Amino acid sequence: MNTLREFIEEINKERFGEAVFRGEVRYNEPMAAHTTFRVGGPADCWIRPHGDIFPEYAETLRGAAKARGIPVFVLGAGANLVVADRGIRGIVLDTGGWAGFDAAGSGAAGARSVFIRSGTPVDAAAEAAAEAGLGGLEFLAGMPGSIGGAVWMNARCYGRSLSDCLVETEILEARGKRIMPYRAEDFSYKKSPFQGRDTLILGARFALTPRPEQEIRDEMAALRRDRTMKGHYRFPSAGSAFKNNRSWGKPAGQIIDEVGLRGLSRGGAAVAEWHGNIIINRENARAEDIRSLVREVTARVRAARGIELEPEILFAGEWEEASPSA
Ligand SMILES: Cc1cc2nc3c(=O)[nH]c(=O)nc-3n(C[C@H](O)[C@H](O)[C@H](O)COP(=O)(O)OP(=O)(O)OC[C@H]3O[C@@H](n4cnc5c(N)ncnc54)[C@H](O)[C@@H]3O)c2cc1C
């Protein structure tokens, strides 16, 4: 079998032609550079195609890689990931070069339907909606992440989930490209039908509502201020470390606070001093520090309260032993 480099070069040159493939390809690329936690060892190969070739390229690459048994990991903005210190074997397909917002569609009852490409940062999508005088995405202002990752996670904040305004998702699977209409039963708290499936989200259509631009901008500015005040950007992190669960009667962060775990640390990773549900990369943390801290917090909360915390952050890549999530 030829090397990964030869495999990629064959796809990029012979199937796409040098003039057609546009994008970045790097080997042994440190994933710390592509995650908000700033941890993670090298990906064997990291590829970020640029522009309109993305869907066709992704289909060709994923098909050929599957035939060779080469894993392909889809990367959004890396805002919910802890990538192992050993890195990721195979190919990381970065959606960051596939961005754009199309507000041409019209929807039911005065709503406007917009299509947003998966690599678009959610904050930029909210900005573009504001500029078009369309409300519905304000809640995403200031949240790191891409539209693809936010659909995959069914991202939620300030009382709204992404699925609240989702109309349909354009996806790529082994059978090819198709549109998956939104069905309420497929989505719930931080759950989407794409988890645990080999699906690449190409983009999503949302129903937005006309709203005065200034009102939208004021709400977005207030949410960004709130995140800043809550210390979201003080240190590298992936936002909330654990999921909430209504049956506990209080947020996971409050339970962690009550058990006295603020400031608890493992190596360079720590539970934030100011928020029980944020784990931060305080100083040169390794991915293993974060994983071991997640386990420690989980064990202490279980022992003190009999509550089983579930990590919201995702563990990806090649770990020395089984990771707490896929
Ligand atoms: C400071 C901070 C605050 C945060 N606040 C919130 C918050 O309030 N609410 C919230 O829900 N989250 C929050 N997060 C977490 C994060 O922003 C979201 O989970 C976001 O949706 C992740 O998107 P991403 O593009 O970064 O996905 P990534 O982290 O890159 O990937 C996450 C998962 O999605 C998959 N994926 C990504 N893109 C695609 C695609 N196009 N097709 C198929 N699969 C894909 C990946 O394979 C991976 O399994 C926060 C994070 C930070 C750093």
The ligand as an SDF file (V2000), in Angstrom:
LIG
                    3D

 53 58  0  0  0  0  0  0  0  0999 V2000
  -15.7860   29.3080   25.4730 C   0  0  0  0  0  0  0  0  0  0  0  0
  -16.7580   28.2740   24.9790 C   0  0  0  0  0  0  0  0  0  0  0  0
  -18.1160   28.3930   25.2440 C   0  0  0  0  0  0  0  0  0  0  0  0
  -19.0180   27.4320   24.7910 C   0  0  0  0  0  0  0  0  0  0  0  0
  -20.3460   27.5980   25.0490 N   0  0  0  0  0  0  0  0  0  0  0  0
  -21.2390   26.6820   24.6080 C   0  0  0  0  0  0  0  0  0  0  0  0
  -22.6420   26.8580   24.8360 C   0  0  0  0  0  0  0  0  0  0  0  0
  -23.0800   27.8390   25.4460 O   0  0  0  0  0  0  0  0  0  0  0  0
  -23.4910   25.8990   24.3630 N   0  0  0  0  0  0  0  0  0  0  0  0
  -23.0380   24.8080   23.6760 C   0  0  0  0  0  0  0  0  0  0  0  0
  -23.8590   23.9740   23.2400 O   0  0  0  0  0  0  0  0  0  0  0  0
  -21.7110   24.6190   23.4390 N   0  0  0  0  0  0  0  0  0  0  0  0
  -20.8100   25.5200   23.8800 C   0  0  0  0  0  0  0  0  0  0  0  0
  -19.4740   25.3430   23.6430 N   0  0  0  0  0  0  0  0  0  0  0  0
  -19.0140   24.1380   22.9540 C   0  0  0  0  0  0  0  0  0  0  0  0
  -18.9250   24.2990   21.4300 C   0  0  0  0  0  0  0  0  0  0  0  0
  -18.8800   25.6510   21.0810 O   0  0  0  0  0  0  0  0  0  0  0  0
  -20.1070   23.6400   20.7300 C   0  0  0  0  0  0  0  0  0  0  0  0
  -20.2390   22.2960   21.1160 O   0  0  0  0  0  0  0  0  0  0  0  0
  -19.9730   23.7030   19.2110 C   0  0  0  0  0  0  0  0  0  0  0  0
  -21.2150   23.3360   18.6560 O   0  0  0  0  0  0  0  0  0  0  0  0
  -18.8930   22.7920   18.6770 C   0  0  0  0  0  0  0  0  0  0  0  0
  -18.7710   23.0510   17.3040 O   0  0  0  0  0  0  0  0  0  0  0  0
  -17.3880   22.8020   16.5530 P   0  0  0  0  0  0  0  0  0  0  0  0
  -17.5610   23.2130   15.1420 O   0  0  0  0  0  0  0  0  0  0  0  0
  -16.2800   23.4350   17.2950 O   0  0  0  0  0  0  0  0  0  0  0  0
  -17.2970   21.2150   16.6290 O   0  0  0  0  0  0  0  0  0  0  0  0
  -15.9740   20.3450   16.8930 P   0  0  0  0  0  0  0  0  0  0  0  0
  -15.5400   20.5250   18.3010 O   0  0  0  0  0  0  0  0  0  0  0  0
  -14.9890   20.5840   15.8110 O   0  0  0  0  0  0  0  0  0  0  0  0
  -16.5780   18.8850   16.7110 O   0  0  0  0  0  0  0  0  0  0  0  0
  -17.5210   18.3950   17.6430 C   0  0  0  0  0  0  0  0  0  0  0  0
  -18.1300   17.1180   17.0380 C   0  0  0  0  0  0  0  0  0  0  0  0
  -18.9010   17.4710   15.9000 O   0  0  0  0  0  0  0  0  0  0  0  0
  -18.4710   16.7460   14.7530 C   0  0  0  0  0  0  0  0  0  0  0  0
  -18.5950   17.6490   13.6030 N   0  0  0  0  0  0  0  0  0  0  0  0
  -18.1650   18.9340   13.5210 C   0  0  0  0  0  0  0  0  0  0  0  0
  -18.4960   19.4330   12.3050 N   0  0  0  0  0  0  0  0  0  0  0  0
  -19.1360   18.4430   11.6350 C   0  0  0  0  0  0  0  0  0  0  0  0
  -19.7140   18.3300   10.3220 C   0  0  0  0  0  0  0  0  0  0  0  0
  -19.7030   19.3540    9.4550 N   0  0  0  0  0  0  0  0  0  0  0  0
  -20.2670   17.1500    9.9580 N   0  0  0  0  0  0  0  0  0  0  0  0
  -20.2900   16.0950   10.8280 C   0  0  0  0  0  0  0  0  0  0  0  0
  -19.7610   16.1450   12.0550 N   0  0  0  0  0  0  0  0  0  0  0  0
  -19.1990   17.3040   12.4600 C   0  0  0  0  0  0  0  0  0  0  0  0
  -17.0100   16.3850   15.0410 C   0  0  0  0  0  0  0  0  0  0  0  0
  -16.5970   15.2540   14.3000 O   0  0  0  0  0  0  0  0  0  0  0  0
  -17.0770   16.1110   16.5450 C   0  0  0  0  0  0  0  0  0  0  0  0
  -17.5410   14.8130   16.7840 O   0  0  0  0  0  0  0  0  0  0  0  0
  -18.5550   26.3060   24.0650 C   0  0  0  0  0  0  0  0  0  0  0  0
  -17.1830   26.1870   23.7870 C   0  0  0  0  0  0  0  0  0  0  0  0
  -16.2870   27.1640   24.2300 C   0  0  0  0  0  0  0  0  0  0  0  0
  -14.8300   27.0200   23.8970 C   0  0  0  0  0  0  0  0  0  0  0  0
  1  2  1  0
  2  3  1  0
  2 52  2  0
  3  4  2  0
  4  5  1  0
  4 50  1  0
  5  6  2  0
  6  7  1  0
  6 13  1  0
  7  8  2  0
  7  9  1  0
  9 10  1  0
 10 11  2  0
 10 12  1  0
 12 13  2  0
 13 14  1  0
 14 15  1  0
 14 50  1  0
 15 16  1  0
 16 17  1  0
 16 18  1  0
 18 19  1  0
 18 20  1  0
 20 21  1  0
 20 22  1  0
 22 23  1  0
 23 24  1  0
 24 25  2  0
 24 26  1  0
 24 27  1  0
 27 28  1  0
 28 29  2  0
 28 30  1  0
 28 31  1  0
 31 32  1  0
 32 33  1  0
 33 34  1  0
 33 48  1  0
 34 35  1  0
 35 36  1  0
 35 46  1  0
 36 37  1  0
 36 45  1  0
 37 38  2  0
 38 39  1  0
 39 40  1  0
 39 45  2  0
 40 41  1  0
 40 42  2  0
 42 43  1  0
 43 44  2  0
 44 45  1  0
 46 47  1  0
 46 48  1  0
 48 49  1  0
 50 51  2  0
 51 52  1  0
 52 53  1  0
M  END
$$$$
